[in-house]
């Protein structure tokens, strides 16, 4: 995998995820070990005042990591952090995006800093973050 030539303001190709299904949530619970019933049990979600279950925050973070690793090899990721801003409802369709905000040389390594975002089809941003990746 070769990192494309970049400049500040360049956008990563967006990653659109299929709508989040109950099956996806159940499979992610098993794979991640996060069996919090608010994500998989409708009765628990309703008892908490919600209309339905919703996606794990770490599932959204995993999708955002896919955006990065689809662009650079995993070993080039130097930092990756996120902040959760809204829930991802069942049937929500997340799109992951990233923009290069700076390119610097640090300790002899050329690094790109990216702003990252997960947004639903209705415009709701569910996750914001940043990453630093080595370009060379």
Secondary structure, 3 states (H helix, E strand, C coil): CCCCCCCCCCECCCEECCCCCHHHHHHHHHHHCCCCHHHCCHHHHHHCCCCCCECCHHHHHHHHHHHHHCCCCHHHEEEEEEEECCCCECCCCCEEEEEEEEEEEECCEEEEEEEEEEECCCCCEEEEEEEEEECC
